[in-house]
Amino acid sequence: MRRTTSLTALAALALCAAVLIAACGGSKSQTASASAPSCLPSDVEHDASLPGGATVSPTPGSGTANPDTQISFLGVPAASISEVSVQGSQTGSHTGALKSFSQGDGASFVPSKPFAAGETVTVHATVAGHKDTLSFHVDTPYPTGKVPPFKNPTASPSEYQSFRTQPGMQAPILTVTSPDKDPAAGDVFASNGPGPGKYGALIYNPNGQLVYFHQLSGDLTDEDVKVQSYEGSEDLTFWEGKVLEYGYGDGEDLVMSHGYQVVAKVRGGNGLQADLHEFQIAPHDVAYITAFNPIRCNLSSIEKGPKNGVILDAAIQEVDMKTGLVRWEWHALDHVAATESQVTTDTPWDWFHINSIDPQSDGNIFISARNTWAGYQIQESTGKILWRLGGTKSSFKMGPGTETAWQHDGRILPDGEVSFFDDGANPPEHSQSRAVRIALNFATHEARLTSQITHSPPLLSASQGNVQHLSGGNVVIGFGGEPQISEYASSGGLLFDAHLPYPMIFYRAYRHPWQGRPATPPAIFAMLNNTGEETIVDASWNGATEVASWRILTGSSPQSLQSRQTISSTGFETTGIVPNKYAYAQVQALSASGHVLGTSATSKVASYSASFTSSGGKR
């Protein structure tokens, strides 16, 4: 039975109604009754493996390749790939360059011109001594350049904090409702958006004090803010881009150093954009990302499906972070029957909606698909599905409490159990959202619920959310559409509870130990008090975690600055009052040992009246 997903501002899965097709890039001829190209395969048992141990993408026999696709050979040395010739049924012979992966285990043939929509491409290549011939079909992309992002209403002033040292910043307030009992878990990592308020990556300390806000402008949003290992460092990573009304993202993935400088960017390849739902860094500078592929498709074979339809195909890309080459690509339409979907065939039809990728040490990949209510274990070497958990074609008999609905963040844990954030809503299937662990018995093909965690009072999230398993056994849950982050002990006891203002949302939330020392200098704002006889100095350093105190320097000129007092840091912004009137001021951020971590620019002290027009407002 297919359900209709509710169209809410939160649903990160909203589907563009048919009346919007023209605004979203269609023309009158495209919205008429003429049929779109066929795109639903009769066979989903495609095999991406080649003789000699190589894997190729696009998958032979597939119909989901973008016109700008590369042809990637993975699993053999680049030197063993030769005699590559590529022929399009409409575009003819294609020249190009064979570019090696930085990992030394393959290469991509990058054509010098795009393929034509709808054509068949035949590839001849010698790979690891084997002469191979394969073919694939090029899809017909559906343009999304005019699809609007989610609306961004203004937040209420009671929902954010502002600072004199950071003009224009409106950082969401994190309210801690259950004080932290696990300080080793570290800071809180989240984001705001889409929805009301300013968007951007957020870090708070466990007391709810702001540490860092990467505030964005325009329609840009940050999502999936967390710490990952990259080149031997534990760095800050997140996705940044526009969240379209269709419920997926067009953007790029970023890696930031402890100084909040971008050290790596990962973009989608093969004509697709990096999507917000997953960015996983694997060893050897390999990244796994999600991408959505909107294509024109005749959906008349599906119940109530239109002939001139649009489907949102879902893709996984394995990207070489050094070269930007796509090492491997997998498309849901090539391996999962569209009839497994739990949602009606609106246009565009978001039939699958991938929302997590979990690479395994054995090379397999576990993913979660929101709109089929299932997790899938994928064999990378072939692209075939090894088993399903949940949905209409589960490989396991689902025991009591194991069935999920609209779930997110599927992970295989070290003991082999599977965890999900089970949203259970939009429309509601469960009474509340929960974090679940499910044990799989491969001998009897049975799935058994081993634990579930729910919030008190109950929360029912319409979308998004995640479950983070800490090394000591504690569990952090981000409730997504309900912007709550909670930590529980392995025994089930609540260790920490906090939330953003409820009109706001975040995609996921985590806890990580973090030390940040920004590459930019501290910020200062200085003004005279209302009598003009004292100097008030505000100091902040967006992202700094090591500041124990602030040294205030003042003088009659920039050359005469002297240390006047040292005050303890009291949060994101610290205020000190220096007796006497001064014309210039400066601050120095000090560590617990008194070491100077950073020095601000020299600021001219504003008069009391002028300060109200030159500052960004107070707290």
Backbone hydrogen bonds, N-H to C=O, Kabsch-Sander energy under -0.5 kcal/mol:
donor,donor_aa,acceptor,acceptor_aa,energy
3,R,342,Q,-5.8
5,T,3,R,-0.6
8,T,6,S,-1.1
11,A,8,T,-0.8
20,L,17,A,-2.2
21,I,18,A,-1.6
24,C,20,L,-1.9
25,G,22,A,-1.4
26,G,21,I,-2.3
31,T,27,S,-1.4
32,A,28,K,-0.6
36,A,307,K,-2.2
46,H,334,D,-0.8
48,A,382,T,-2.6
50,L,54,A,-3.1
53,G,50,L,-1.2
55,T,74,L,-2.8
56,V,48,A,-2.9
57,S,72,S,-1.9
61,G,135,S,-3.2
62,S,59,T,-2.3
65,A,137,H,-1.3
69,T,66,N,-2.0
71,I,109,F,-2.0
72,S,57,S,-3.0
72,S,70,Q,-0.5
73,F,107,A,-3.0
74,L,55,T,-3.1
74,L,72,S,-0.5
75,G,105,D,-3.1
76,V,105,D,-0.8
80,S,77,P,-1.9
81,I,78,A,-1.8
82,S,80,S,-0.5
82,S,126,T,-2.6
85,S,83,E,-0.6
85,S,124,H,-2.8
86,V,94,H,-0.6
87,Q,122,T,-2.5
88,G,92,G,-3.0
89,S,120,T,-2.3
92,G,88,G,-1.7
94,H,86,V,-2.6
95,T,93,S,-0.5
97,A,110,V,-1.9
99,K,97,A,-0.8
99,K,108,S,-3.1
101,F,106,G,-2.5
104,G,101,F,-1.7
107,A,73,F,-1.9
108,S,99,K,-2.7
109,F,71,I,-3.2
110,V,97,A,-3.2
110,V,108,S,-0.7
112,S,95,T,-2.8
115,F,67,P,-2.9
118,G,138,V,-1.3
119,E,116,A,-1.9
121,V,136,F,-3.0
122,T,87,Q,-2.9
123,V,134,L,-3.4
124,H,85,S,-2.7
125,A,132,D,-2.2
126,T,82,S,-2.9
127,V,125,A,-0.6
127,V,130,H,-2.8
128,A,80,S,-2.1
129,G,80,S,-0.5
130,H,127,V,-1.9
132,D,125,A,-3.6
132,D,130,H,-0.7
134,L,123,V,-2.4
136,F,121,V,-1.9
137,H,62,S,-3.0
138,V,119,E,-2.8
139,D,65,A,-2.7
142,Y,294,P,-2.7
147,V,144,T,-1.8
150,F,243,V,-1.8
159,E,156,S,-2.6
160,Y,157,P,-0.9
161,Q,171,A,-2.7
163,F,166,Q,-0.6
166,Q,163,F,-0.7
169,M,166,Q,-2.1
171,A,161,Q,-2.0
173,I,159,E,-2.1
174,L,208,G,-0.6
175,T,173,I,-0.7
175,T,499,H,-2.9
176,V,174,L,-0.6
177,T,175,T,-0.6
177,T,497,D,-1.8
178,S,497,D,-1.9
181,K,495,L,-1.9
185,A,182,D,-2.1
186,G,183,P,-1.4
187,D,512,H,-2.3
188,V,204,Y,-2.9
189,F,510,Y,-2.8
190,A,202,L,-2.3
192,N,200,G,-1.1
193,G,505,I,-2.0
197,G,153,P,-2.0
200,G,192,N,-1.0
201,A,214,H,-0.6
202,L,190,A,-2.7
203,I,212,Y,-2.2
204,Y,188,V,-2.3
205,N,209,Q,-2.6
208,G,205,N,-2.7
211,V,203,I,-3.1
212,Y,203,I,-2.0
214,H,201,A,-2.5
215,Q,213,F,-1.4
216,L,199,Y,-2.4
220,L,217,S,-1.3
221,T,241,G,-2.9
223,E,239,W,-2.1
226,K,224,D,-0.5
226,K,237,T,-2.3
228,Q,235,D,-2.4
230,Y,233,S,-2.9
233,S,230,Y,-1.5
235,D,228,Q,-2.7
235,D,233,S,-1.1
236,L,256,M,-2.2
237,T,226,K,-3.0
238,F,254,L,-1.7
239,W,223,E,-2.6
240,E,252,E,-3.0
241,G,221,T,-2.2
242,K,250,D,-2.2
244,L,242,K,-0.8
244,L,248,Y,-2.4
245,E,148,P,-2.4
247,G,244,L,-2.5
250,D,242,K,-2.4
251,G,249,G,-0.5
251,G,274,A,-1.6
252,E,240,E,-2.5
253,D,266,V,-2.9
254,L,238,F,-3.2
255,V,264,A,-2.3
256,M,236,L,-3.8
257,S,261,Q,-2.5
260,Y,257,S,-2.2
263,V,255,V,-2.9
264,A,255,V,-1.3
266,V,253,D,-2.8
267,R,265,K,-0.5
268,G,251,G,-0.5
272,L,269,G,-1.9
274,A,251,G,-1.2
275,D,290,T,-3.0
278,E,275,D,-0.5
280,Q,288,Y,-2.5
281,I,279,F,-0.5
282,A,280,Q,-0.6
282,A,286,V,-3.4
286,V,282,A,-1.1
287,A,319,V,-2.4
288,Y,280,Q,-2.9
289,I,317,Q,-2.4
290,T,278,E,-1.2
291,A,315,A,-2.1
293,N,313,D,-3.3
295,I,311,I,-2.5
296,R,140,T,-2.9
297,C,309,G,-2.8
298,N,37,P,-2.1
299,L,297,C,-0.8
299,L,306,P,-2.6
302,I,299,L,-1.9
305,G,302,I,-2.8
309,G,297,C,-1.3
309,G,306,P,-0.6
309,G,307,K,-1.0
311,I,295,I,-2.6
312,L,349,W,-2.6
313,D,293,N,-1.9
313,D,311,I,-1.1
315,A,291,A,-3.0
316,I,330,W,-2.6
317,Q,289,I,-2.5
318,E,328,W,-2.9
319,V,287,A,-3.2
319,V,317,Q,-0.6
320,D,325,L,-2.8
321,M,285,D,-2.5
321,M,319,V,-0.8
324,G,320,D,-3.0
327,R,318,E,-2.8
327,R,325,L,-0.8
328,W,318,E,-1.3
330,W,316,I,-2.2
332,A,314,A,-2.8
334,D,331,H,-0.9
335,H,332,A,-1.7
336,V,332,A,-2.6
340,E,337,A,-2.1
341,S,338,A,-1.7
342,Q,371,N,-3.4
344,T,3,R,-1.5
346,D,344,T,-2.2
349,W,310,V,-2.9
350,D,348,P,-0.8
351,W,349,W,-1.6
352,F,312,L,-0.5
355,N,368,S,-2.6
356,S,368,S,-0.8
358,D,366,F,-2.6
360,Q,364,N,-3.2
363,G,360,Q,-1.7
365,I,378,I,-2.6
366,F,358,D,-2.2
367,I,376,Y,-2.4
368,S,356,S,-1.2
369,A,374,A,-2.5
370,R,353,H,-2.6
370,R,368,S,-0.5
371,N,352,F,-2.2
372,T,369,A,-0.9
373,W,369,A,-0.7
373,W,370,R,-0.6
374,A,369,A,-1.3
375,G,389,L,-2.2
376,Y,367,I,-2.3
377,Q,387,W,-2.6
378,I,365,I,-3.7
378,I,376,Y,-0.6
379,Q,384,K,-2.8
380,E,378,I,-0.7
382,T,379,Q,-0.8
383,G,379,Q,-3.7
386,L,377,Q,-3.2
386,L,384,K,-0.6
387,W,377,Q,-1.0
389,L,375,G,-2.5
391,G,373,W,-0.7
394,S,391,G,-0.6
395,S,388,R,-2.0
397,K,445,H,-3.0
398,M,396,F,-0.6
399,G,397,K,-0.6
399,G,447,A,-1.9
402,T,399,G,-2.1
406,W,370,R,-0.6
408,H,421,F,-2.8
411,R,419,S,-2.2
413,L,411,R,-0.6
413,L,417,E,-3.4
416,G,413,L,-2.6
418,V,438,I,-2.8
419,S,411,R,-2.7
420,F,436,V,-1.5
421,F,408,H,-2.8
422,D,420,F,-0.8
422,D,434,R,-2.9
423,D,421,F,-1.1
424,G,405,A,-2.8
429,E,424,G,-3.4
430,H,424,G,-2.3
433,S,459,L,-3.2
434,R,422,D,-1.6
435,A,453,I,-2.3
436,V,420,F,-2.2
436,V,434,R,-0.5
437,R,451,S,-2.3
438,I,418,V,-2.8
439,A,448,R,-3.1
441,N,446,E,-2.7
442,F,440,L,-0.7
445,H,441,N,-1.5
446,E,441,N,-1.3
447,A,397,K,-2.9
448,R,439,A,-2.6
449,L,400,P,-0.5
450,T,437,R,-2.6
451,S,437,R,-1.3
453,I,435,A,-2.3
461,S,459,L,-0.5
465,G,507,Y,-2.5
466,N,478,G,-2.2
468,Q,476,V,-3.4
469,H,467,V,-0.5
470,L,468,Q,-0.7
470,L,474,N,-2.6
473,G,470,L,-1.9
475,V,488,Y,-2.7
476,V,468,Q,-3.0
477,I,486,S,-3.2
478,G,466,N,-2.1
479,F,477,I,-0.6
479,F,484,Q,-2.8
481,G,463,S,-2.3
482,E,479,F,-1.8
484,Q,482,E,-3.7
485,I,498,A,-2.8
486,S,477,I,-2.3
487,E,496,F,-2.5
488,Y,475,V,-2.9
489,A,493,G,-3.1
492,G,489,A,-2.1
495,L,487,E,-3.4
496,F,487,E,-1.4
497,D,178,S,-1.7
498,A,485,I,-2.0
499,H,175,T,-2.0
500,L,483,P,-2.2
504,M,501,P,-2.2
506,F,480,G,-1.5
510,Y,189,F,-2.3
512,H,187,D,-1.6
517,R,258,H,-2.0
519,A,259,G,-2.1
523,A,540,S,-3.3
525,F,538,D,-2.0
527,M,536,I,-2.5
528,L,606,A,-2.3
529,N,534,E,-2.2
532,G,529,N,-1.3
535,T,578,V,-2.8
536,I,527,M,-3.7
536,I,534,E,-0.5
537,V,535,T,-0.5
537,V,576,G,-3.0
538,D,525,F,-3.2
539,A,574,T,-2.4
540,S,523,A,-1.9
541,W,572,F,-0.6
543,G,211,V,-2.6
544,A,541,W,-2.4
545,T,516,G,-2.2
546,E,516,G,-0.6
548,A,546,E,-0.6
548,A,590,L,-2.8
549,S,590,L,-1.5
550,W,567,I,-3.1
551,R,588,Q,-2.6
552,I,550,W,-0.5
552,I,565,Q,-3.0
553,L,551,R,-0.5
553,L,586,Q,-3.0
554,T,562,Q,-2.2
555,G,584,Y,-1.8
560,S,557,S,-1.4
561,L,558,P,-0.6
562,Q,554,T,-2.4
564,R,552,I,-3.1
565,Q,552,I,-1.2
567,I,550,W,-2.6
569,S,548,A,-2.3
574,T,539,A,-2.6
576,G,537,V,-2.8
578,V,535,T,-3.3
578,V,576,G,-0.5
580,N,533,E,-1.1
583,A,555,G,-1.0
584,Y,555,G,-2.2
585,A,603,S,-2.4
586,Q,553,L,-2.5
588,Q,551,R,-2.0
589,A,598,G,-2.8
590,L,549,S,-2.8
591,S,595,H,-2.4
594,G,591,S,-1.7
597,L,589,A,-3.4
597,L,595,H,-0.6
598,G,589,A,-1.1
600,S,587,V,-2.7
601,A,522,P,-0.6
603,S,585,A,-3.3
605,V,583,A,-2.9
606,A,526,A,-2.4
611,S,607,S,-1.7
612,F,609,S,-0.9
613,T,610,A,-1.4
614,S,610,A,-1.5
615,S,611,S,-1.4
616,G,164,R,-0.5
619,R,162,S,-0.8
619,R,617,G,-0.6
